């Protein structure tokens, strides 16, 4: 019995199982280099464990368990998300419920790697041959330290699980520190920066359509994670109602998201600016923030401003919405779950027909979030949940748009469809859409419809969602407004700022154009990035 216990609890068994798990998952994720590097890292961890084990069993166990967990977590992250664990993933843990039907799979995967990583190795005795050689152990320690050290630098080892995880840790630590320092920024410095970015008007590139009244109602639907290829990509029958809507609208082409994830995306579009933290923003600070937002101007113009919350069960999201300066934030009253897309569009129709005019009504759905399957409609044989959720969204949007076209209550109403950010480029998304999207920045839709609109497509040559608010204000002829907008009206092709082709997710920057998206590796080469970092000072407090 004692011999069996020794066999079952030897570090070698744990190493073999860990390496086998890494190989299977890495091959399943089609990342063969990771299979090799993760096996090497686990082997190095095991050798060092044997060395430590001679003198400090508990320390050896903790060291082995934690580093094995780090490697396996990175491996399984590739299976689930198509990439290493990122700062955005860690930040979005608060939205874990938004994983929908995939949540049980994430929990199961996490449980498996925790079990393997913390499998006991106490009872193997004092001798452990892999750790007997001081030279081999020392070399292993130097190699592992070098890998981790590169991770803590600006350039991690590309195919190393540990190096990239420690790099993410560094990014999170830097982000937390910068957020802390932003919150401590002195008021006089903020006032100075506000003066730098202050403008007295919005570019005038369009006149309000003559068939709209003096104060048209405005409805904006921010669709969760919708890249443009969902509408006009390789799967032509996925979103027929959205294609119909686009054919009847003003549609901006070659238009990109300027940030991610959701909180940055929503507020960033409303203030036409960048926001450094995503979830770390204090709602009370946002409420007092002096940047001018879209809802502020609509409030001043006498509109009733309302936002429909599809996630009343997510406290951090509800607090965020309440920090914006809408007159009302409403929901379906169910605090135990999220609002399905069918329910959301039904609520949108109800609220928009009952509210006093003029109104500015915004909403954001959750049913198309990464991980969700359709609650109602299936696409084809119903086996692909990515396609299911978008077919479902399209069905209920189409029903709402049909009512919008035929109901006289919407005669003086502008309907806008856009998104908070591009689709998350997970393996399942890329496979379902035959997508080549490589980043969280991609071409996204921005479509404007009102009765009597002249449909047209306008290429904006890689400009981004900083331009949403200025474009809407230009369409409404509300140009003479004090603001701090970094974007300009897409109806004006002359006054294009340098910001409009730079997307920023925290400290990661991208350049967008008609040719696509390119990460900016040397941020010192783009002078406007320094201005973006200065803008972070005033947008985060």
N, C-alpha and C positions, 0 to 999 in steps of 0.2 A: 504493500500500500504506500509506504514511504517512497519507494522507487517510482511508482506511478505519479505521485505528487510532484516529485522532482522533475520528471519528464514534462508534465503538464504545465509547470510553472517556470520552466527555463526561459531565459531571455531569447534563446534561439528560436523557440516555438513562436514567441510573440513577433520576432523579426520576420520569420517566414510568412506568418499570417498577414502581417502588415504589408510586406512586399507583394504578396499574392493579391491582396485587396487593391493595392495601388496599380498593379499591372492590369487587372481586370477592368477597373474603373477608367484608367487612362486610355485603354484601347476602346472601351465603350464610348468615351468622349472624343475619340479620334485624335488624341494628343500623345503621340508615341514617345516624343522626347521626355515628357513628364514621367512616363513609365520608367525610363532609365534613371533620370535624376532623382526621383523620389526613392527608388530602390537604393541608390548610392547614399542618399541622406539618411535613410533608415539604418543602413549598414554602419555608417559612421556613428550614428547615435548609439547603436548597440555596442560597438567597440568601446566608446567612451563610458558607457554605462558599466561595462565590466571593470574598467579601471577604477571608477568611483566606488563600485560595489564592494571592493576589498575592505575599505575603511568605513564607508558611510552607506549602509543599505537603504535607509529611508531617503537620503539625498539622491541616491542612484535611481530609486523607483520614481521619485518626483520628476527628476530630470528626464528620464526615459519616457514617462507617461505624457508629460507636457509637450515635449518636442515631437513625439510620435503623433500626438493629437494635432499639432500644427500642420505636419506634413499631410496627414489623412484629410484634414479639413480643406486644405487647398485642392487636394485631388478630387474630393467629392464636389467641391465648388465648380470645378470644370464640367462635371457631369450635369449639374443643375443649371448652371448659368453661362457656361461657355467661356469662363474666365476665372482668374484668381479672385479671392475675397478682396473687395475694394472698400474704400472709405464710404462710398454711397451705400453699399450693402449693409455695412455696420450701422450707418446712420438710420437706415430704414427698418431696423429691427422693431422700432415702435409700431410699424405698419405690418407686422408679421401676419395679421389676420387677412391682409390684402393678398396673400398668396393663394387664397381660395382653396380649390380642390387639391392643390399641390402641397398644402401644409402637412398632411399626414406623411407624405413621402419625405419631406424635409425632416420631420421629427424622427422617422424611422432611420433615415440615413445618419442623422446626428447621433442617435442612440447606438447604432452599430459602431461608428468610429470612436465614440466614448468608451464603449465596452472593450474594443480592441486595445485602445490606448492605455486604459487603466487596468488592463488584465494583470493580476499580481505576479510578481517575479521574486518575492521574498524568500521562497523556500528552496532556492537552487543551490544552497551551500555557499561556502566562501570562495570556492574555485570557479573561475569562469575563464576559459582558455582564451577567448578573443581579447580579453582585457589583460592578459598576463604580460604582454610585451609593452614595456614603458615607451619604447620608441614608436611602435605602431599606434599606441594610444595617443602619444604626443602629436604625431603627424595628423591623426584623425581630428584631434582637437583644433589644431591650427587650420586645417582645411575647413572645418565646420565654422570656426570663428571668422574665417575669411569670407565665407558665403554669407553669413549673417551680417558681417561688417559692410559688405557691398549693399545689402538690403537696407541698411541704415544710411547709406549714402544716397546720392541722387540717381544712381544707375544700378538697379538690382540685376542679378543674374537672370536673364530672360526666362529660362526654363526651370528655375529652381523654386520649389514650393516654399522653402524656408526664407530664402532671400526676398521673395516677393511679399510674403506675409509680414516680415519685419519692416519692409518698405512701406506697406500699408499702415503698420503701426506708427511709423515715423510721420506719415501724412496726417493720421488722426491726431497725434500729439501736437503737431504744428498747427493743425486746424483749430484744436481746442484752445491752444495758447493764443492764436491770432484772434479767435472769437472773444476770448477773455479780454485781450488788450483793446479790441474794438469797443467792447462794452465800457471800458474804462477811459475811452477817448474824452479828452477835455472838451467842454462845450464851446470854448472859443475856437478850437481847431475845427470842430464840426461846422460852426458858423462861417469860418473862413472857406472851407471846402464847398459849402452850399453856395457861397458867392461865386466860386469858380464855375460851377455847373449851372447856375441860374440862367434861364432864358425867359423872354417876355412873350413869346408866341410860338405857335406851331406852324411848320411850313404849309403854305397854301398851294396845293396842287390840284384841288378839285372843288367844285361848287356843289352844294347840296342839291340833290335831284329835285326838279320842279314838281314832280308828282308826289313828293313827301311833304307833310305839313311842317309847321314851324318847329315843332319839337317831336320828332319821330321817336317812338319807343325803340328800345334796343334790347335784343336777346343775344347773349353770347353763350355758346355751348363749348366748353373746354373739354374735349374728349380725352380720356386717359390714354396716354401713350400711343398716338396715332401717326405713324409715318405715312408719307404721301403714297408710297408704293402699295399700301393697302387698297387704295382707291383705283389707281391706274397702273398697277403692276402686272405681274404675269398671270394672276388669277382673275380673269375678266368678270366672272359671275359672282364674286364674293360680296360686293357691296353695290348692287344695282341702284338702290335708292340714293346712295351718296353720289354715285356717278350722275344720276338724274339731277340731283341738286347742283352739282358742279356745272353741268351743262346749261343751267339756267341762271348762273351766278357770275359775279366777278371773281375770278380765281387767280391768286398770285402763285406763279410758278417759280421754281428755283429759290424757294423760301425755306429758311432753316430755323430750328430752335436755337435760341441764344444761351440756353442753360438747361440744367436738370438738377434735381428731380422735381417732384410735384410742387412743393412749397416755393422753391426758387422760381419754378416755371410760371406759376400763377401770379405771384406778387411781382416777379420781374417783368412780366408783360404789362401789368397794370401801372407800374411806376416807370416803365421804359428804362429799366436799369438792371444792374447786377446786384446780387445779394450773396455775401460770402457764406454764412452758415445756412444750412437747410433746416434742420430741426432744432438748432440751438438758439434760435431767436426768441427773445423774451416777448410774449404777446403784449404785455403792458408797454414795453418800449416801442413796439411797432405801432401801437395805437397813438402814441405821442410823436411818432416820427414826422419830421417836417417835410419830407419829400411829398410832392403832389402825385396823387394816384388817380386813375381813371374814375373811380367812384366818387372821389372828392369833387371833381369838376362836374360830374353829373348831379351830385347833390346840390352844388351851387347853382346849377341851371334849373332847379326846381323839379328834378326827377325823383320819383320814389325808387330807391335802390335796394334790391333784394338779391341775396345769394341762396340758392337751394343746395343744402348739404346732403350729399349721398352717403356720408359716413358718420352719422351721429354717434355711432358706437366707438369711434376712435377719438379719444379725448384730446390728443395733441392736435389733430386736424381741426376739430371743432373749435378749440382755443385759438388756433391760427385764423380761422375764418372770422371769429368774433373780434379778432384784433384789427381786421380790416374795417374800413369806415363805411360799411353798408348800413342802411337804415335798419334792415332786418336780415337775419340769417334764419332760414326756416328748414325744417326737415319733415320726415313722414311720421315722427313721433315714436318710432321703434328704436329704442336705444340698445337692443340686444343683437342687432344685425345690420347689414348694409342694405341700401336701397337698390333693387335690381334695375337694370336699364329700362325694362318695361314700366316699372313703377315710377322711375324718374321722369320719363317722357310724359306719362299720364299726369304726374304732379306738375310738370312744367306747363302743360296745357291748362290745367285747372288754375294755377296761380296767375299765369299771364292773362287769363280771361276775367279774373276777378279783381285784380289790383287796379288802383286808380291810375289813369294816364296823366302825364307821360311817365313811363317807367324804364328803368335800366335793370335788366334781370340777367344774372349770371348763374351758371351751374357747371358742375363737374361730375362726370359719372365714374363709377368704379368697376363696372362689369367687364370692361376690356382690359383690366389690369393683368400683368404677367401672372400666370398660375391659375387664372379663372377658367372655368368651362361655362358653357351657356346654361342659363337657368331655364330657358324656354325653347329657343330655336336651335336646330342642328344644321350643319352644312354637310351635304352629301350623305355619306354613310354614318356621320356623327362621330367618327373615331378620332378626329383631330380637334382638340379643344381650342387651339389657336384660331382655327377657321370657324369653329362653332361660335366663339364669343363675338367675333366680328360680324358674322352673319346675323347673330341675335341683335347686336347693336343696330345694324343696318335696318333690320325689320322694324324696330320700334321708332327709330328716327324717321323712316319712311312714312309710318302712320302719322306721326306728329306733323311732318312736312305737308302731307296731304291735307290735313285739317288746316294748317297754316294758310295754304293757298286758297282754300274754299271758304274760310271764315272771314266775314267783313270786319271782325274785331282786330284783325291783323293788317288792315289796309294801310295803316300808317306806322308800320313796324319793320325794322331792319333785323334780319336773322343772320347771325354770324356763326360759322362752324370753324373751329380750329382745335388746338390741342395744348396740353400743358408742356409736353416735350415729345420727342420722337419715341417710337416703340423701343422697348428694351431688346437689344440684339442677342437674345438667348439662343441656344442651339435649336430649341423647338420652334422658335419664331423663324429663324433663318431657313430651317428645313421646310416648314409649312409654306413659306412665301417664296422659296427659292431665292432668298435675299442675300445680297453681298454686303449688307450694312455692317460695318465693323466697329462703330462707336455709338455712344448715346446721343450723338449729334447727327441729324439726318434731315433730308427734305421733309417738310411737314405741310399740311393743308392750311390755307387761310382763305375762306370763301365768304362772300357777302351777297345776300339776296334780299330783295324787297320787290313788291309788286310793281311791274313796269320796268325793272332793271334791264339794261342792255347787256346780255351775257358776253363776257370776253375773258381771255386769258392774258395775264400780264407777267412777263418774265422780269424778275427783280434781281437777277444776276448774283445770287448768293447772299442777298440781304436777309436779315433775321428777325426774330419775334420781338426785338426791342421796338420794332416799328408798329406793333399792333395798336397801341393806344394813340399815337400821333395820327395814324391812318384813319381811325374811327372819328377822332375829333375833327380832322380835315373834312371827312365826308359830311359831318354834321354842321360844318361852318363854325366850329367853336375854336378858331385858331388863336384868338387874342387872349391867351391864358398863360399866366405865370407858371413855369414848370422847371423841372430839372431833368427833362427827358434826354436820353442819349441817342434815341432813335429819331427818325423823321417819317413823314408821310410817304407811303409807297406810291402814292399818286404823283409824287414829285421826284423825278429822276435826276434833278440837278443838285439838290442839297443833300448829298449822301455823306454821312459821317464815317470816320474810320471804324467806329464801334460796330457798325452794322454788318460787318463781315467777320467779326471776332466773337466766337462763342466761348463761354467760360463756365467750368464746373469747379468751383473752388479755386484751386491753384493750377488747374489743368486748362490749357487754352487751345482753341482750334481756329483755323482759318477756313472760311467757306467761300465757295464760288460756284459757277455753273459746272465746273469740273468735279465738284464734290467737296469732301472734308479732309483736311490735313492737320494733324496735331502739330502745334508749334513747340518744338523742342527747346529752342533758344529764345526765351521770352524777352531777353534784352534786345533782340533784333527788331522787336515791334514796339515802337515808342508809346503807342496808345495803351499798352498793357499797364504801364505805370499809372495812367489816369484811371483805369479800371480799378486798380488797387486803392487808389485814393477815393474812388466812389464807394468802395466797400465801407469806408469810414462812416459815411453819412447814411447808408442804406440799412445798416445793421444795428443802429441805435436810435 
